[in-house]
Amino acid sequence: MELFSYEFLTALVSIVIIDLVLAGDNAIVIGLAARNLPKQQQKKVIWWGTAGAIVMRALATLAVVWLLKIPGLLLIGGLILIWIAYKLLVEEKEHEVEAVDNMWAAIRTIVIADTVMGLDNVLAVAGAAHNSYLLVVLGLLISVPIIVWGSTLFLKLMEKYPVIIYIGSGVLAFTAAKMIVDDKWVKPFFEENAWLQYGLMIVVVLGVILAGKWAKSKKKAVANPSS
């Protein structure tokens, strides 16, 4: 993939969108972990906790990019990512993060919580990166400052404009379909039948969005039977 080519820039935009949609609640995790600390220590916890979380996420993503080169794993990863894209639309994230009164314990809590909660993000970014370590690093450098300083605003925007979540889910679904058709086991088949490749992408994206919308409306109807 050539630097700053159309394919490169499209993948970079996808990674930034994925990071924002899947990791938009990182500031909440940081805030919950540090809420019992004195004000002067909270800034240090935010900086060091964020730095540790970035390092762990970068290492995990780079490792997954390497693993996805193994035949069959792109296919499996794509199928998992379809489920993640669907869950993004129908499930609400919970933030059960323990508040501690020790600075280093708070930093450890942030790093562990971010690593565990960010597994879906790691897989999605690795799939969108198309074996490019540079894309992973650039995606993190662009999105992390936005996540740390602007995630509260971004969460409010997602609540006010639900279409943002649908766009994010669509990008995830597209990435999942791309992972599936790029897997070494099935790639020759899709190269011989190019129309099937685009057909699968359309079916996956529309299928995830429509299924998520239907499940969400059904959930809402159960929660509010009188309305």
C-alpha positions as CSV (number, residue, x, y, z in Angstrom):
1,M,0.0,0.0,0.0
2,E,1.5,3.3,-1.1
3,L,1.9,6.1,1.4
4,F,-1.0,8.7,1.1
5,S,-2.6,6.8,-1.7
6,Y,-6.5,6.6,-1.9
7,E,-6.4,3.2,-0.2
8,F,-4.0,4.4,2.5
9,L,-6.1,7.5,3.3
10,T,-9.4,5.5,3.3
11,A,-7.9,3.0,5.7
12,L,-6.6,5.8,8.0
13,V,-10.0,7.5,8.1
14,S,-11.6,4.1,8.9
15,I,-9.2,3.5,11.8
16,V,-9.8,7.0,13.3
17,I,-13.6,6.4,13.1
18,I,-13.3,3.0,14.7
19,D,-11.1,4.4,17.4
20,L,-13.6,7.2,18.2
21,V,-16.7,5.0,18.1
22,L,-15.3,2.1,20.1
23,A,-13.0,4.0,22.4
24,G,-15.0,7.1,23.0
25,D,-15.6,6.3,26.6
26,N,-11.9,6.1,27.6
27,A,-12.1,9.4,29.5
28,I,-15.0,8.0,31.6
29,V,-12.8,5.0,32.5
30,I,-9.9,7.4,33.5
31,G,-12.2,9.7,35.4
32,L,-13.8,6.8,37.4
33,A,-10.4,5.3,38.3
34,A,-9.0,8.6,39.5
35,R,-12.1,10.2,41.1
36,N,-11.0,9.5,44.8
37,L,-7.5,11.0,44.3
38,P,-6.5,14.6,45.3
39,K,-6.9,17.1,42.4
40,Q,-3.1,17.5,42.1
41,Q,-2.6,13.8,41.6
42,Q,-5.5,13.4,39.1
43,K,-3.6,15.1,36.3
44,K,-0.6,12.8,36.7
45,V,-2.9,9.7,36.8
46,I,-4.6,10.9,33.6
47,W,-1.2,11.4,31.8
48,W,0.5,8.2,33.0
49,G,-2.6,6.1,32.7
50,T,-3.3,7.3,29.2
51,A,0.4,6.7,28.2
52,G,0.3,3.2,29.6
53,A,-3.0,2.4,27.9
54,I,-1.7,3.7,24.5
55,V,1.5,1.6,24.8
56,M,-0.5,-1.6,25.7
57,R,-3.1,-0.9,22.9
58,A,-0.3,-0.2,20.3
59,L,1.6,-3.4,21.2
60,A,-1.6,-5.5,21.2
61,T,-2.7,-4.1,17.8
62,L,0.7,-4.6,16.2
63,A,0.7,-8.2,17.5
64,V,-2.8,-8.8,16.0
65,V,-1.8,-7.2,12.6
66,W,1.1,-9.8,12.5
67,L,-1.2,-12.7,13.6
68,L,-3.8,-11.8,10.9
69,K,-1.3,-12.7,8.2
70,I,-1.9,-16.4,9.2
71,P,-4.3,-18.0,6.8
72,G,-7.8,-18.4,8.3
73,L,-7.4,-15.7,11.0
74,L,-8.6,-12.8,8.8
75,L,-11.7,-14.8,8.1
76,I,-12.3,-15.6,11.8
77,G,-11.5,-12.0,12.8
78,G,-13.9,-10.7,10.2
79,L,-16.8,-12.9,11.5
80,I,-16.0,-11.7,15.1
81,L,-16.0,-8.1,13.9
82,I,-19.4,-8.5,12.4
83,W,-20.7,-9.4,15.8
84,I,-18.9,-6.4,17.4
85,A,-20.5,-4.1,14.8
86,Y,-23.9,-5.5,15.7
87,K,-23.3,-5.2,19.4
88,L,-22.2,-1.6,19.0
89,L,-25.8,-0.8,17.9
90,V,-27.8,-2.8,20.5
91,E,-25.7,-2.9,23.6
92,E,-24.9,-0.1,26.1
93,K,-21.4,-0.1,27.6
94,E,-21.1,-0.3,31.3
95,H,-18.3,1.4,33.2
96,E,-17.7,-0.7,36.3
97,V,-14.3,0.7,37.2
98,E,-13.0,0.6,40.8
99,A,-12.0,4.0,42.2
100,V,-8.8,3.8,44.3
101,D,-7.0,6.3,46.5
102,N,-3.5,5.4,45.4
103,M,-1.9,7.1,42.3
104,W,-0.1,4.0,41.0
105,A,-3.0,1.8,41.7
106,A,-5.2,4.2,39.7
107,I,-2.8,4.1,36.8
108,R,-2.7,0.3,36.9
109,T,-6.5,0.2,37.0
110,I,-6.7,2.5,33.9
111,V,-4.2,0.4,31.9
112,I,-5.9,-2.9,32.8
113,A,-9.4,-1.6,32.2
114,D,-8.5,0.0,28.9
115,T,-6.7,-3.2,27.7
116,V,-9.7,-5.4,28.6
117,M,-12.3,-3.0,27.2
118,G,-10.2,-2.3,24.1
119,L,-10.0,-5.8,22.7
120,D,-12.7,-5.1,20.2
121,N,-10.9,-1.9,19.2
122,V,-7.6,-3.8,18.7
123,L,-9.2,-6.3,16.4
124,A,-11.1,-3.7,14.4
125,V,-8.0,-1.4,13.9
126,A,-5.8,-4.3,13.0
127,G,-8.3,-5.4,10.4
128,A,-8.6,-2.0,8.9
129,A,-4.8,-1.5,8.8
130,H,-4.3,-4.0,6.0
131,N,-0.9,-5.3,7.4
132,S,0.4,-1.7,7.7
133,Y,2.1,-1.0,11.0
134,L,2.4,2.7,10.0
135,L,-1.4,3.0,9.7
136,V,-1.8,1.5,13.2
137,V,0.6,4.1,14.7
138,L,-0.9,7.0,12.7
139,G,-4.4,6.0,13.7
140,L,-3.4,6.0,17.4
141,L,-1.6,9.3,17.2
142,I,-4.6,11.0,15.5
143,S,-7.4,9.5,17.6
144,V,-5.9,9.2,21.1
145,P,-5.7,13.0,21.8
146,I,-9.3,13.3,20.6
147,I,-10.3,10.4,22.8
148,V,-8.5,11.7,25.9
149,W,-9.6,15.4,25.6
150,G,-12.7,15.2,23.6
151,S,-14.4,11.9,24.4
152,T,-17.0,13.5,26.7
153,L,-18.1,15.8,23.9
154,F,-18.0,12.9,21.4
155,L,-20.2,10.8,23.7
156,K,-22.7,13.6,23.9
157,L,-22.7,14.0,20.1
158,M,-23.4,10.2,19.8
159,E,-26.3,10.5,22.2
160,K,-27.7,13.6,20.3
161,Y,-27.0,12.2,16.8
162,P,-27.4,8.4,16.8
163,V,-26.5,8.3,13.1
164,I,-22.9,8.6,14.2
165,I,-23.1,5.2,15.9
166,Y,-24.7,3.7,12.7
167,I,-21.9,5.2,10.6
168,G,-19.3,3.6,13.0
169,S,-21.1,0.3,12.9
170,G,-21.2,0.5,9.1
171,V,-17.4,1.2,9.0
172,L,-16.9,-1.8,11.3
173,A,-19.1,-4.1,9.1
174,F,-17.3,-2.9,6.0
175,T,-13.9,-3.6,7.6
176,A,-15.2,-7.1,8.6
177,A,-16.3,-7.9,5.1
178,K,-12.9,-6.7,3.7
179,M,-11.1,-8.9,6.2
180,I,-13.2,-11.9,5.1
181,V,-12.6,-11.4,1.3
182,D,-8.9,-10.7,1.9
183,D,-8.2,-14.0,3.8
184,K,-5.8,-16.3,1.9
185,W,-8.2,-19.2,2.1
186,V,-11.0,-17.4,0.2
187,K,-9.3,-14.6,-1.7
188,P,-8.8,-16.6,-4.9
189,F,-12.5,-17.4,-5.0
190,F,-13.5,-13.7,-4.6
191,E,-10.8,-12.6,-7.1
192,E,-12.4,-14.8,-9.7
193,N,-15.9,-13.6,-8.8
194,A,-15.4,-9.8,-8.1
195,W,-19.1,-9.1,-8.1
196,L,-19.5,-11.5,-5.1
197,Q,-16.9,-9.5,-3.2
198,Y,-18.9,-6.3,-3.5
199,G,-22.1,-8.2,-3.0
200,L,-20.8,-9.6,0.3
201,M,-19.7,-6.1,1.5
202,I,-23.2,-4.6,0.8
203,V,-25.0,-7.6,2.4
204,V,-22.8,-7.4,5.6
205,V,-23.1,-3.6,6.0
206,L,-26.8,-3.5,5.4
207,G,-27.4,-6.7,7.3
208,V,-25.6,-5.4,10.4
209,I,-27.3,-2.0,10.4
210,L,-30.8,-3.3,9.7
211,A,-30.5,-6.1,12.3
212,G,-29.1,-3.7,14.8
213,K,-31.9,-1.2,14.2
214,W,-34.6,-3.9,14.4
215,A,-33.1,-5.3,17.7
216,K,-32.8,-1.8,19.2
217,S,-36.4,-0.9,18.3
218,K,-37.6,-4.3,19.7
219,K,-35.6,-3.6,22.9
220,K,-37.1,-0.1,23.2
221,A,-40.7,-1.5,22.7
222,V,-40.1,-4.1,25.5
223,A,-38.8,-1.3,27.8
224,N,-41.7,1.0,27.0
225,P,-44.8,-1.2,26.4
226,S,-47.3,1.7,26.8
227,S,-45.7,4.0,24.2
